Amino acid sequence: MIVTALMNAGGVQYLELQARQTPAGILALLGKVLPRELSGPGGAPIAVTSVPTPRIVLVELPDNGRILVPPPPIDGKLLEP
């Protein structure tokens, strides 16, 4: 019932509008629905690993075509996938 009411009010667009117009209200909602603590399997700490990955950009062309653009160089070197 609540989800149906949200979708009838505009769904994601409605929530985005509320976040802009009344940020305190949306933040209060987030405080109620987001977990307070996160943990890994069996309560273990979460392991975070940062790995640089190449970015591929999809470019829309005027003739409705699309092309993939390779990642920009970092420190003068291209990242390999």
N, C-alpha and C positions, 0 to 999 in steps of 0.2 A: 504494500500500500504506500509506504513512504517513497520507495523508488519510483513508483508510478507517478506520484504527485510531483516528484523532482523532474521526471522526464516531461510531464505535461507543462511544467513551468519553463522548460527550455534546456534542461539537462546541464551539460558542461558549460554552455554559454551563460546560463543563469548563475552558476557558481562563480564563473570568472567575473561577471558583473558585480556580484555581491562582494567578491574579494577586493575589487577596486573601490566600490562605494562604501563598504562597511568592513574594513579589514579586521577589526576586533571580533566581529561575529564569526567570520570564517576561521580565524585563529582559535577561537574558543571551540568551534566544531572540530578542528584538527586535533586539539588537545584531548578531546574525548575519544576520537576514533583511532589515533595512532598509538602504537604500543609505547609504554614508558621506558622499557628496557629491551634490548635486543641481545640475543645470544646465539651461538652456533649450536650444532648438534649436541645433544646431551648436556646443554647448559654451558658448554665450553665457550671461551671468548671467540669473537668473530675474527677470522684471519683475513686481512686485507692485503692484496697484492696489486701494485700499480705496474702495468705493462704498457709501454707506448705502442700504439697501433696506428697504422696508416689510415688516413681519412680519405674516403672517396666521395667526391661531390657529384651529385646528379644535376646536370644543367639542362633546363628546359629551353629548347630552341624555338624561334618564332614560327617555324613551319611544323610545329607539334612534334618535332623530333626530340630525342634525348641523347646526351653523351655523358660518359663518366670521365671525370677529370682526375688525374693522379694527385696524390698528396703534395703539398708544398715542401720544398727542402727545409730541413732543420739542421742548423750548423753547416750549411753547404752540402749536406748529404741527403739523398732521398731515402726514406724509410722503405724497406722491403717488406712485403706481406709475409 
